[in-house]
Amino acid sequence: KRFEWTKEKFDFVATADADTGEKLAKKYRCKKCHNSDGISDDPEVPSIAGQRATYLYKQMQDFKNKVRDNRDMYKAMRRLSDEDMIHVSAWYESLEPAPQVGGDKLLVMKVCDSCHDKDVVEEENKIEVAPILRGQMREYLLTSMEQFRDFERSNDLFERMQSVSHKLTPDEIEHLARYYGAADPEE
């Protein structure tokens, strides 16, 4: 069952309460993988602190409905109601993300930023459901872009990532992951 955004779903996510989400995140032991601050120390687990609630809610739905394949997340999400999910999403959105390490910009980053940069999206007053890339685990970014490029992951809205990522070289993908990513846990 593919997730589709409607005005009602956006309005529903907007009703979330971060304090309730904090309690639910503790109850459902989200910190087991994402840590209590939402910043991962495992390169294969995404950092979700500061992430858009709309993005988190959709991803939770995708895991629950097996649109995204991850056994651990499916097991965790099947216990949460839709209401639980919006509150947990709001809680993680309220947290401070890991700092971006950065590096040299590529021309393609302007395209990436049009959906993934929180400041650009909010300045243009758009409602965006794409993830914020700044401060994400590098390995997770790299793997995600490769999965989109190779059509192993296709749960993005309008399949935009497939149309963009299949044009990227492996070096460009590596460069993008280094630019947007947080420092590796061992650094």
N, C-alpha and C positions, 0 to 999 in steps of 0.2 A: 504494500500500500504506500504509494508515493505521497509525500507531504506536499501540500499546496497552501501557500499563504492566501488568506482572505482578510478582509477588514476586521472581521470578528476575531480572528486569531491574533492579529496585531493588537487589537483592543484588549484581548484576554491577557496577553503577555504584559501589557502595560499596567494591569491590576496587581502585579506581583509585589510582594513585600520581602525585602532583603533580610529583615530580622527573622521572619518565619523561615526563609531559605537557609539561614545559618543553622537554625535548630534542626532542620531536615537534613542538611548536609552532614551534621554530626550523627544524627539518627541512622542515616544510610551509609555512614562511614566512607564518604567521598574522599576523605583525606588519606585513606589507605593507598590510593594511587596518585591523587592530585595534590597531596599535602594540605595542611590546614590553611595555608595561605594561597592555595590555588596555583602555586608555582612548582612545577614538576622538577624532580631531580633524576628522572629516568628519561633518556633521550627518545624512547619509544612512546612515552606518555605525554600528551600535550599539556602545556600550562594553560589554565583556563581563567586565571585571575585577570580581571579587566576586560574579558571577552564580552561581546554584545550578547545580551540576554536573548535576542531574537535568534541569533546563530546557535547558542547553546540549546535553546528549547527545540529547535529543528533537529539538531544532531541527536538529542535524547530521543526524540520521536523516531528518527531513522534507526537508531540502535534497537529501540523497543520493537519496531516493526520489521526488523532484520533487513532493512534497506542497506545499512552499513553492517559489515561483518566483523564482529568482535564479541567473542563468547562472554568475556568478563563484563563488558558494558551491557550486553543483552540481559545477563542475569541481574545486574544492578537495576536496569531501567524497567524491567517487567514488574518490579515491586512499587514503582512510583506512579502516582496518578498524574494526570495532566496538570492539575493544580499544584501538586508537589514540584513538578518540573519547572513551572514558571517561577516559583519562589526560589528554588535552588539556582536557577539561571540568574535571577536578580541578585542573589547573594554573591555569586562569583563575579558578576559584572561590577559590583561595588568595590571589589578588591583592587589593590594597586598591582599592575602587571610587572613582570620582570623587565629590567631595562634592556633596550635594544643595543646591541654591540655596534652595528653599522659597518661601514666600509665604503668603497667607491660605489656611486650610483650608476646604474645602467639606464639607457634610454627607456627600456621597457618598464621601468619602475613607475613611470607616470601612469601607465595603463594599470599596473597593479594597484597603485595608490587610489585610483578612481573608485575602487570598490573596497579596498582593504585598509585604507588609512582613515582612522577615526576622525581626525581633524578635517580632512578633505571632504569626507562624506557629510559631516555635521555642518561645515561651512556652506555647502551647497543645499543644506536642509533636505537631504534625501533620507529615506528610511532604507537602510541597507541591512542585508541579512548575511553578508559574507563575513568571514572571520577577520579579526584584526591580526595582522601578522607580526607587528612589532613585539619583540620580547618572547616569541615562541621558541620552543626547543628546536635547534637547528636540524637535528636528525629527523624530527617529526615533520618539519617543513619539507625537507628533502624527499622523504618517503612519500608524503602526500602529493607533492608535485609530480613525482615519478608515477604514482598510481593514477593520477588524472591523465598524464601524458600517455600512459600505456592502456588506458580505458579499463583499468582494474577498479577504479572508483568513479562513480557517476551520480552521486547524490547532490550535486550542486545545482542551483537554480539555473534553468535554461541551458545546462551543460556548457556554461561559459568557460570553465576551467579546461575542459577538453579542447575547446577551440583555441585557447591561448597556449596551454602547456605543450601541446604536441609540436609547436613551432620552436620551442626552446631547446637549445643544445644542452648536453649534460653539464658543460662548464657554466652555462648561464643559470641552470637550476642550482648548481652548487653556489654560485655567486649570490643569487637571490636568497638562498637559505642563510648564508653567512651575513648578508646585509641586514635582513629583517630579524634574524635570530638573536636570542639571548646568549650569553656566554655558556659554553658547555659546562656541565656540573663539575667536572674535574679541573676546570681552569680557575 
